[in-house]
Structure formats: structure tokens, C-alpha cells
């Protein structure tokens, strides 16, 4: 009796454990999407998907692969994003899993049309998370997704999948994830800067053959959820100095058109203060920066160098502010700071009409630069 009871217990336990693995699939039986792209042209939506073979990627961990890791790029069209994604399934051979999507790229034509359908569609797929990195682009998305990194490494080891790595060393345009992008698009008086992804075809070679690499060459600007246009990186260099996420960024000091010194400035401490005069709002900016000298071509006292750096940082901030005004955009989110810091006053003035920015709205820009060492043994 005891024996029969024991065997029955064993069999029941085995059946329970078996049901836990009943629907389990092997890694090779699923298509894993790592990038998704969306665009709009000729009254149709186009969906792009980058697929990776994770079993191949896993084998490359002990060392660098000899052969390039294959990347599969699919695309499909439809009257809506959902219909285009469903059309992609017809030719995918295996089911597509979206839980590993690390990056979403949006074509400029789609930015112009509006992103409401993108938000609604992705929000209904339970596999999607709000962690992917977000980019816009003016280039063919399929070519972006087919680009291979250096040394035949996995495509996961590239700027499109790991933008924070290069940003830590060279902070110009701050990376943006889907959660921040979605929430900021809904903020009152909010301006969103979507990093612009492109391909650099002239900087690197593999042997004697040109090798394309990813580059963030500017920002796509949104105001209150509406697309305003694109600005190149060299037009918005002042943005980095008012971004507390900036790790390290270069600053080149010139005198009479000749390079005098190269600096590396780190971790800004920015502050924006709105001030109200009657029915007008004026803004003051402050930022403290520390850094070091990367290169000193001509000897110059440290205090003079710090002064030159502070004036150049101020000039770049004002230039970026002016560039934003040219497209009716508030690149530094001054109006949003007014809304957050002085909401009753914001409501009062907003009730009288739109609160507009002008060149005179930005009053004082106070910059303090402290060079703490000359860069010796700094890694």
C-alpha cells in the first residue's frame, strides 16, 4: 500500500513538472527581433525588422568571430502599422518574438505624419517594453539595420544598440529611451529632441574597403508632440552643457582663428531660473563645469583659459537657443521649467494666450569653468 502511494506521488509530481515545459521552444525555433523600424510613404506604412540568430551570437562570447554574424532584415507594407506587421509574418518562416527589441528607428516621413499610431500599436503588444533606444533617421532604415560593426562582432555591439557607451566618452547628443520619449511628448510646454541616426561612410576602412559606421548627426525636434524639423549636431553644440547626463565633452579654444588649447569638460551642473516681469517671462541660466586640459598648443595662464572656455560655452548655449527659435522650438525646455517651477503664474499667463519666447527672453547665461588638472595619467 505504501509502495503504491509512493509511486502515485512520484507520477503526479512528474506530470506537474512536465506541464511547466509543455510549450517550451528551443532558441532556434523563434525569430528574435532586435530592432524595429517604421516609416511612411505613398499612403502606406512600412515596418522593418532586424533579426539575429542568438545561438550564433552566444558562440562568439569567448572571442571575436572569424566570419561576420549574419543579420536578417525584413520589411512589409500596409495601410496601418498593425497590418504591415501582420504582413511581415507571412514570410518570416518562424514566429517573431519582440521581447528582445533593443532599438526603434523612425523615418522622417513618419515623424512628419505623426506618431499616434506607433504609440497605440506598440502599446497593444504585450511583448514590447518601454526600454528600447529611440532614433529618427533620414536614411533608408533597411541599410541601417544591415550595417555590421567592427571585427565581425555581433550587431548588438554597436552604437544603435548601445548608445550610452560612446556617449560616456564623447557626450554630444544624449541618448533617449522609449519611456522618456513617450512621457516627454505628453508634457505641457515640452520639447523633445530625438537623436538622428545616420551612416558615416567615409571615416573608417576595413583594409582598403570603406566601412560604414553609425553616427548621431543631430536631433529631430518636437514641440508639444508636433514635429518641427531637424537640426545638425554643429547647430546645437550648446545643448550638452545644460544636460546633467553629459559625461565628458571636448571644447576647442581658438585665438585669431588658430587652435590654442583642447579641453575636456565633464558633468555639468545646470540651473534654469524663470523670472516674471508683468506679463513677460525672462530666463537666467547657470552652469558649473569641471574639466582638464587635453592639449595645450600655446602657453596660457589657467585663469585666462578658464575665462575663454566659459565665454565659448555661453556662446554655444546662446547659439543653440537661437537655432531653436528659428523653428519656433524651445530646445532648453525653458517654458517647461516655468510650468514646473511656477505653475500658478504659468496658468495665469497661459490663460491670456500663448507664452512666446524671443531673443530677449534669455537674459543671463552664467558659466563657471574649473580646470582641475592638466590631464596627466587621466584615463
C-alpha positions as CSV (number, residue, x, y, z in Angstrom):
1,X,0.0,0.0,0.0
2,X,2.8,2.3,0.9
3,X,4.6,1.4,-2.3
4,X,1.6,2.2,-4.5
5,X,1.0,5.5,-2.7
6,X,4.7,6.5,-3.2
7,X,4.6,5.6,-6.9
8,X,1.4,7.6,-7.4
9,X,3.0,10.6,-5.7
10,X,6.1,10.3,-8.0
11,X,3.9,10.1,-11.1
12,X,1.8,13.1,-10.1
13,X,4.9,15.2,-9.4
14,X,6.4,14.3,-12.8
15,X,3.2,15.3,-14.6
16,X,3.2,18.6,-12.8
17,X,6.8,19.3,-13.8
18,X,6.1,18.2,-17.4
19,X,3.3,20.8,-17.8
20,X,5.7,23.6,-16.9
21,X,7.8,22.8,-20.0
22,X,4.9,21.7,-22.3
23,X,5.1,24.8,-24.6
24,X,8.8,25.5,-24.3
25,X,10.5,26.2,-27.6
26,X,14.2,25.9,-28.5
27,X,16.1,29.1,-29.2
28,X,16.5,28.1,-32.9
29,X,12.7,27.8,-33.3
30,X,12.0,31.5,-32.8
31,X,12.9,34.7,-34.8
32,X,14.2,37.2,-32.3
33,X,13.7,40.9,-33.4
34,X,16.4,43.2,-32.0
35,X,15.5,46.4,-34.0
36,X,12.3,47.7,-35.4
37,X,11.9,50.5,-37.9
38,X,8.8,52.4,-39.0
39,X,8.3,54.7,-42.0
40,X,5.5,56.2,-44.1
41,X,5.4,56.7,-47.9
42,X,2.8,56.8,-50.6
43,X,0.0,56.5,-48.1
44,X,1.5,53.2,-46.7
45,X,3.3,52.3,-43.6
46,X,6.5,50.3,-43.8
47,X,7.7,48.1,-41.0
48,X,11.3,46.9,-40.8
49,X,12.7,44.2,-38.5
50,X,16.3,43.2,-37.7
51,X,16.6,39.6,-36.7
52,X,19.6,37.9,-35.1
53,X,20.4,34.3,-34.5
54,X,21.1,34.3,-30.8
55,X,22.6,30.8,-30.9
56,X,25.3,32.2,-33.2
57,X,25.7,35.3,-31.1
58,X,26.2,33.2,-27.9
59,X,29.0,31.3,-29.5
60,X,31.0,34.5,-30.1
61,X,31.4,35.3,-26.4
62,X,34.8,33.6,-25.7
63,X,36.5,35.5,-28.5
64,X,36.0,37.5,-31.7
65,X,34.3,35.7,-34.6
66,X,36.2,34.9,-37.8
67,X,33.1,35.3,-40.0
68,X,30.5,38.1,-39.9
69,X,27.5,37.3,-37.8
70,X,24.5,37.1,-40.2
71,X,21.9,39.8,-39.9
72,X,18.4,39.3,-41.4
73,X,16.4,42.4,-42.3
74,X,12.7,42.1,-43.3
75,X,10.2,44.7,-44.4
76,X,6.5,44.8,-45.1
77,X,3.9,47.4,-46.0
78,X,0.3,48.0,-45.1
79,X,-2.4,50.6,-44.6
80,X,-1.7,50.6,-40.9
81,X,1.3,49.6,-38.8
82,X,-0.6,46.6,-37.4
83,X,-1.4,45.4,-40.9
84,X,2.2,45.9,-42.0
85,X,3.4,43.9,-39.0
86,X,1.0,41.1,-39.8
87,X,2.1,41.1,-43.4
88,X,5.7,40.5,-42.1
89,X,4.6,37.3,-40.5
90,X,3.7,35.7,-43.9
91,X,7.3,35.4,-44.9
92,X,9.1,35.2,-41.6
93,X,9.1,31.3,-41.6
94,X,9.0,31.2,-37.8
95,X,7.2,33.2,-35.2
96,X,8.7,36.6,-34.3
97,X,9.4,37.4,-30.7
98,X,9.6,41.2,-29.8
99,X,10.7,40.8,-26.2
100,X,14.3,41.5,-27.2
101,X,13.8,44.6,-29.2
102,X,16.5,47.0,-28.1
103,X,16.1,49.9,-30.6
104,X,13.3,51.6,-32.5
105,X,14.1,53.7,-35.5
106,X,11.5,56.2,-37.0
107,X,11.8,57.5,-40.6
108,X,11.4,61.3,-41.1
109,X,8.3,60.9,-43.3
110,X,6.6,59.1,-40.3
111,X,7.7,61.9,-38.0
112,X,6.0,64.4,-40.2
113,X,2.8,62.4,-40.4
114,X,2.6,61.9,-36.6
115,X,3.4,59.1,-34.1
116,X,0.0,58.5,-32.7
117,X,-0.5,55.1,-34.5
118,X,3.0,54.0,-33.5
119,X,2.3,54.6,-29.8
120,X,-1.1,52.9,-30.0
121,X,0.1,49.9,-31.9
122,X,3.2,49.2,-29.8
123,X,1.2,49.8,-26.6
124,X,-1.1,46.9,-27.5
125,X,1.7,44.3,-28.0
126,X,2.4,42.9,-24.5
127,X,5.9,41.8,-25.6
128,X,7.1,45.4,-26.1
129,X,8.7,47.2,-23.2
130,X,9.5,50.9,-22.8
131,X,13.2,50.3,-22.6
132,X,14.4,50.4,-26.3
133,X,16.5,53.3,-27.5
134,X,14.8,55.7,-29.9
135,X,16.2,57.2,-33.0
136,X,14.9,59.1,-36.0
137,X,16.6,59.0,-39.5
138,X,16.6,60.4,-42.9
139,X,18.3,57.4,-44.4
140,X,16.9,54.0,-45.6
141,X,16.2,52.0,-42.5
142,X,17.0,48.7,-44.1
143,X,20.6,49.8,-44.8
144,X,20.9,50.9,-41.2
145,X,19.8,47.5,-39.9
146,X,22.2,45.7,-42.3
147,X,25.3,47.5,-41.0
148,X,27.9,45.3,-39.3
149,X,30.2,46.5,-36.5
150,X,34.0,46.3,-36.4
151,X,35.8,43.0,-36.2
152,X,32.8,41.0,-37.3
153,X,31.3,41.4,-33.8
154,X,27.7,41.0,-33.0
155,X,25.4,43.8,-34.3
156,X,24.5,44.2,-30.6
157,X,27.9,45.7,-30.0
158,X,27.3,48.9,-31.9
159,X,26.0,52.4,-31.3
160,X,22.5,51.6,-32.4
161,X,22.2,49.1,-29.6
162,X,24.5,50.7,-27.0
163,X,24.4,54.5,-27.5
164,X,25.4,55.1,-23.9
165,X,28.9,53.6,-24.4
166,X,30.1,56.2,-26.9
167,X,28.1,58.9,-25.0
168,X,30.2,58.3,-21.9
169,X,33.4,59.1,-23.9
170,X,32.1,61.7,-26.3
171,X,28.9,63.4,-25.0
172,X,27.2,65.5,-27.7
173,X,23.6,64.3,-28.2
174,X,22.1,62.5,-25.2
175,X,20.5,59.0,-25.9
176,X,16.8,58.7,-25.5
177,X,14.8,55.6,-24.5
178,X,11.2,54.9,-25.3
179,X,9.9,55.6,-21.8
180,X,11.5,59.1,-21.7
181,X,10.4,59.8,-25.3
182,X,6.8,58.8,-24.7
183,X,6.4,60.7,-21.4
184,X,8.1,63.8,-22.6
185,X,5.9,64.0,-25.6
186,X,2.9,64.4,-23.3
187,X,4.4,67.0,-21.0
188,X,2.9,70.5,-21.1
189,X,5.2,73.0,-22.9
190,X,7.6,70.2,-23.6
191,X,10.2,70.0,-26.3
192,X,11.6,66.6,-27.2
193,X,14.9,66.0,-29.0
194,X,15.0,62.7,-30.8
195,X,18.6,61.6,-31.8
196,X,19.1,61.5,-35.5
197,X,20.8,58.3,-36.7
198,X,22.8,58.2,-39.9
199,X,25.6,56.2,-41.6
200,X,29.2,57.6,-41.8
201,X,30.7,56.1,-44.9
202,X,34.0,58.0,-45.0
203,X,35.7,57.7,-41.6
204,X,36.7,54.0,-41.4
205,X,38.1,51.3,-43.7
206,X,38.4,47.6,-43.4
207,X,41.7,47.1,-45.1
208,X,41.2,49.2,-48.2
209,X,37.5,48.9,-48.3
210,X,35.2,51.7,-46.9
211,X,33.3,50.5,-43.9
212,X,30.0,52.2,-42.9
213,X,29.5,53.0,-39.2
214,X,26.7,54.5,-37.2
215,X,26.7,58.2,-36.3
216,X,24.3,60.5,-34.4
217,X,24.4,63.7,-36.6
218,X,21.8,65.8,-35.0
219,X,18.3,65.9,-33.4
220,X,14.7,65.8,-34.7
221,X,12.7,68.4,-32.7
222,X,9.2,68.0,-31.4
223,X,7.2,70.7,-29.7
224,X,4.0,69.7,-27.8
225,X,4.1,66.4,-29.8
226,X,4.4,68.0,-33.2
227,X,7.4,67.6,-35.4
228,X,9.2,70.9,-36.1
229,X,12.3,69.8,-38.1
230,X,15.9,68.6,-37.8
231,X,19.0,70.4,-36.6
232,X,22.5,69.2,-37.2
233,X,24.9,68.5,-34.3
234,X,27.1,71.5,-35.0
235,X,24.0,73.8,-34.7
236,X,23.1,72.5,-31.2
237,X,26.5,72.1,-29.5
238,X,25.3,74.2,-26.6
239,X,22.7,71.5,-25.6
240,X,25.4,69.3,-24.0
241,X,26.4,72.0,-21.4
242,X,22.9,72.2,-20.0
243,X,22.4,68.4,-19.9
244,X,23.3,66.9,-16.5
245,X,23.8,63.5,-18.2
246,X,26.8,64.7,-20.1
247,X,29.8,62.7,-19.0
248,X,32.7,64.2,-21.0
249,X,32.7,66.5,-24.0
250,X,35.5,68.3,-25.9
251,X,35.9,72.1,-26.2
252,X,38.4,73.7,-28.6
253,X,39.8,77.1,-27.7
254,X,40.8,79.3,-30.7
255,X,42.6,82.7,-30.8
256,X,42.5,84.7,-34.1
257,X,41.4,81.5,-35.9
258,X,44.3,79.4,-34.5
259,X,43.8,76.5,-32.2
260,X,45.2,77.3,-28.8
261,X,44.0,74.5,-26.5
262,X,41.8,71.4,-26.3
263,X,39.8,70.9,-23.2
264,X,37.6,68.1,-21.9
265,X,34.7,69.3,-19.7
266,X,32.7,67.0,-17.5
267,X,29.4,66.6,-15.6
268,X,27.7,70.0,-15.9
269,X,25.6,71.3,-13.0
270,X,22.9,73.3,-14.8
271,X,20.2,75.6,-13.4
272,X,17.3,77.4,-15.1
273,X,15.5,80.3,-13.3
274,X,12.3,81.9,-14.7
275,X,11.6,85.5,-13.7
276,X,8.3,87.3,-14.3
277,X,8.1,90.9,-15.2
278,X,4.4,92.0,-15.7
279,X,3.1,89.6,-18.4
280,X,6.5,88.6,-19.7
281,X,8.8,85.8,-18.6
282,X,12.6,86.0,-18.7
283,X,15.1,83.3,-18.0
284,X,18.5,83.0,-16.5
285,X,20.8,80.0,-17.0
286,X,23.7,78.9,-14.8
287,X,26.1,76.0,-15.3
288,X,29.2,74.8,-13.5
289,X,31.7,72.7,-15.3
290,X,34.9,71.0,-14.3
291,X,37.5,69.5,-16.7
292,X,41.1,69.2,-17.7
293,X,43.4,70.3,-20.5
294,X,43.8,67.6,-23.2
295,X,46.2,69.6,-25.3
296,X,47.9,73.0,-24.8
297,X,49.5,74.3,-28.0
298,X,50.4,77.8,-26.7
299,X,51.2,78.5,-23.0
300,X,48.4,80.5,-21.4
301,X,47.6,81.2,-17.7
302,X,44.9,78.8,-16.3
303,X,42.6,81.6,-15.2
304,X,42.6,83.1,-18.8
305,X,42.0,79.7,-20.3
306,X,39.0,79.1,-17.9
307,X,37.6,82.5,-18.9
308,X,37.9,81.8,-22.6
309,X,36.2,78.4,-22.1
310,X,33.3,80.0,-20.1
311,X,32.7,82.6,-22.8
312,X,32.7,79.9,-25.5
313,X,30.3,77.7,-23.6
314,X,28.0,80.7,-23.2
315,X,28.2,81.5,-26.9
316,X,27.3,77.9,-27.8
317,X,24.3,77.9,-25.4
318,X,23.0,81.1,-26.9
319,X,23.6,79.8,-30.5
320,X,21.6,76.7,-29.8
321,X,18.8,78.8,-28.2
322,X,18.7,81.0,-31.3
323,X,18.6,78.0,-33.6
324,X,15.6,76.7,-31.7
325,X,13.8,80.0,-32.1
326,X,14.3,79.8,-35.8
327,X,12.0,76.8,-35.9
328,X,9.7,78.0,-33.1
329,X,11.1,75.5,-30.7
330,X,12.4,75.7,-27.1
331,X,15.4,73.5,-27.2
332,X,16.3,74.0,-23.5
333,X,12.7,73.5,-22.3
334,X,12.7,76.9,-20.6
335,X,8.9,77.1,-20.8
336,X,8.5,73.6,-19.3
337,X,10.8,74.8,-16.4
338,X,8.5,77.8,-15.9
339,X,5.5,75.4,-15.8
340,X,7.2,73.2,-13.2
341,X,8.6,75.9,-11.0
342,X,5.9,78.4,-11.1
343,X,2.7,76.7,-12.1
344,X,0.2,79.3,-10.8
345,X,1.9,82.0,-12.7
346,X,2.1,79.8,-15.8
347,X,-1.6,79.2,-15.6
348,X,-2.3,82.9,-15.2
349,X,-0.2,83.9,-18.3
350,X,-1.3,80.8,-20.3
351,X,-4.9,81.9,-19.8
352,X,-4.1,85.1,-21.6
353,X,-2.7,83.3,-24.6
354,X,0.4,81.5,-25.8
355,X,3.6,82.2,-23.8
356,X,6.1,83.1,-26.5
357,X,9.9,83.1,-26.5
358,X,12.1,85.7,-28.1
359,X,15.8,86.5,-28.2
360,X,15.2,88.8,-25.3
361,X,13.6,86.1,-23.2
362,X,17.0,84.6,-22.4
363,X,18.7,87.1,-20.2
364,X,21.8,86.0,-18.3
365,X,23.9,82.9,-19.0
366,X,26.4,82.5,-16.2
367,X,29.1,79.9,-16.9
368,X,31.8,78.8,-14.4
369,X,34.6,76.5,-15.7
370,X,37.2,75.0,-13.4
371,X,40.2,73.1,-14.9
372,X,41.3,70.8,-12.1
373,X,44.3,69.2,-13.7
374,X,46.2,69.0,-17.0
375,X,45.1,65.5,-18.0
376,X,48.3,63.7,-16.9
377,X,47.5,60.0,-16.3
378,X,43.8,60.6,-16.7
379,X,42.0,57.6,-18.1
